[in-house]
Amino acid sequence: MRVLEAIRDRRSIKKFNERPVTREEIEELLEAAALAPNHRLTNPWRFYVLGPEARYQYGLALGARKAKKIDDPAAAQTMRESVANEHRALPGMIAFAVVETDNPEQREEDYAATLMAIQNFSLAAMELGLGTHIKTGAIMNDPTARAAARVNDNERIVAVVNVGVPLEVPNQKSRKPAPEVTTWVP
């Protein structure tokens, strides 16, 4: 698969078939991730491959956050369990973290490098016939979610990436063409 084709065809996959992603496939994708550009070669990323129990615990943390919006205690418990079980059933899930630094310039560079690692991972997954769903948000800082992923105290979760063989591929969403957001500066 050509790179431009992978970029054009990449989608956020929300439904995967049941085939687990093999350790070898994940290792190959993480090797691609680790080839991302990073200023000063700091290698700031850390990869946490979550097994079924860790995925379940992470899902419980996410489900608990969603359940806070539900008044009925039984429905809230159902939400927690449902989200946890959905996460346990995922074929693969990787937490991408960045090592924190006190240097503000390096902190930004390392964060950007980790995002590029995630993009490399996602594009490499396309080549292997796999799909990804990059998840971000407030859950990344949730202490229970961090504990489920076993992220070190000096690290920040940048995103969690679900990976597997797509069950269905959604249509491309409308985006602004590059010329609409481009300024040519003389």
RALIN-V979887 format. One line per field, one symbol per residue. ss: DSSP state (H for helix, E for strand, - for the rest). phi: phi as a letter, one per 40 degrees, with the letter a starting at -180 (. if undefined). burial: I if it has 9 or more other C-alpha atoms within 8 Angstrom, else O. A space follows every 10 residues. Layout:
ss->???
phi->???
burial->???
This chain:
ss->--HHHHHHH- -E---E---- --HHHHHHHH HHH-----HH H---EEEEE- -HHHHHHHHH HHHHHHH--- --HHHHHHHH HHHHHHHH-- --EEEEEEE- ---HHHHHHH HHHHHHHHHH HHHHHHH--- EEEEE--HHH H-HHHHHHH- ----EEEEEE EEEE-E---- -------HHH H-----
phi->.ccccccccc bccbbbcccc ccdccccccc ccdccccadg fcfccbbbcc cdcccccccc cccccccccb ccdccccccd cccccccdcc caabcbbbcc bccdccdccc cccccccccd dccccdccgb bbbcbbhcdc bcdccccccf ccdcbbccab bcaicccabc ccccbccddc bbbcbc
burial->OOOOOIOOOI IIIOOIIOOO IOOOIIOOII OIIIOIOIOO OOOIIOIIOI IIOIIIIIII IIIIIIIOOI OOOOIIIOII IIIIIIIIOI IIIIIIIIIO OOOOOOIOII IOIIIIIIII IIIIIIIOOI IIIIOIOOII IIOOIIOIIO IOOOIIIIII IIIIIIOOOO OOOOOOOOOO OOOOOO
